[in-house]
Amino acid sequence: MISEIQRNFAKLSQAMGFQRSPSSKQKVKPISKENNDENGGDHSINARTTSNPPDSDTSDASYNSWMVEHPSALDSFDRMIKAAKGKKIAVFLDYDGTLSPIVDDPNRAFMSDEMRAAVREVAKYFPTAIVSGRSREKVKEFVELSNVYYAGSHGMDIQAPPRPVKACEGKYHTLVPGKKGNEVLFQPAKKFLPAIQEIIKELEEETKKIQGARIEDNRFCISVHFRQVREEDYSVLQEKVKAVLRNYPDFDLSEGKKVMEIRPSIEWDKGHALEYLLDTLGLSNPNDVLPLYIGDDRTDEDAFKVIESRGQGYPIIVSSTPKETKASYSLKDPSEVLTFLLRLSRWRKSSSSSKQLAQIWGIGY
């Protein structure tokens, strides 16, 4: 009787997509503390020639070689989950290029209904946060979910549950009413808001004649989008942005995917936001908590480094081309992110149901 029930469990697991892929033979890839290439974390604007992804005609051989070091999180799913046994998983997700496709118009970077449903389901079972370079309010408008936490402006604007405030952080906290009681806004770059508004006005004036240039107010940081700017106009745009910032020495300029980012010069990034959220949610113990972070941009590397330093967790890069990264695993594009999130929630749901049935039937689990 017991063996028959166990066979039924196996059939159910296979039907739900949990069967191990026969072609996936890599071992679980541990967090590596080697390969610390400084260029991998260089956010300087001068790193433009090396920070952009390779051309789209990158050979399959090159990508496959890169995949040996950064195996597919889908192919590795069963082994990742097995290694997570007995530990708590917390999920952190970038937005653009991860939950939504990269688009020409940043105001139309909508996530699909299927992706929204998948994130909602994951958040039922795991603490889940969206960590984006967008303003917190903007990313909330895109995601439209109330059961996740939000960190906007590259982590400089975090909405999270209240917690005992550390003395050094008190001046950055604001208590606000939320749907589930009081929540806290953590905003370590508050004092820069007036200067940010001044910079935006100057940039809009200086770049208005450059076709395709877009200035986005992300609350505590500024994005200068040039995806639709002609190649011959890029150097002009870059020089105008630099010229404006010469009057604002307390700000840094970096570059992402067809976007220049202007941020206050403070010791805070997505990695710090990851640590803050883990601490706030009572998940700071690296021995029994596995943070799972999925992102596609250079700013996500700061979070990958934090996971690497913890020695526990799953940093996952979203990329269809080889690139320098601290991530241990990879997903090709948002469609694979969707598949991964669906498998994660189904596994958790199935695991809970299986444990309950095992208790009823007296099967060791």
Sequence and secondary structure as in RCSB ss.txt:
>XXXX:A:sequence
MISEIQRNFAKLSQAMGFQRSPSSKQKVKPISKENNDENGGDHSINARTTSNPPDSDTSDASYNSWMVEHPSALD
SFDRMIKAAKGKKIAVFLDYDGTLSPIVDDPNRAFMSDEMRAAVREVAKYFPTAIVSGRSREKVKEFVELSNVYY
AGSHGMDIQAPPRPVKACEGKYHTLVPGKKGNEVLFQPAKKFLPAIQEIIKELEEETKKIQGARIEDNRFCISVH
FRQVREEDYSVLQEKVKAVLRNYPDFDLSEGKKVMEIRPSIEWDKGHALEYLLDTLGLSNPNDVLPLYIGDDRTD
EDAFKVIESRGQGYPIIVSSTPKETKASYSLKDPSEVLTFLLRLSRWRKSSSSSKQLAQIWGIGY
>XXXX:A:secstr
 HHHHHHHHHHHHHHTT S  TT         S    GGGG   GGGHHHHS   TT  HHHHHHHHHHS BTTT
THHHHHHHTTTSEEEEEE  BTTTB   SSGGG    HHHHHHHHHHHHHS EEEE SS HHHHHHHH  SSSEE
EEGGGTEEEE      TTTGGGEEEEEETTEEEEEE TTGGGHHHHHHHHHHHHHHHTTSTT EEEE SSSEEEE
 TTS HHHHHHHHHHHHHHHTT TTEEEEE SSEEEEEESSS  HHHHHHHHHHHTT   TTTEEEEEEE SGGG
HHHHHHHHHHT SEEEEE SS    S SEEESSHHHHHHHHHHHHHHHHHHHHHHHHHHHHT   
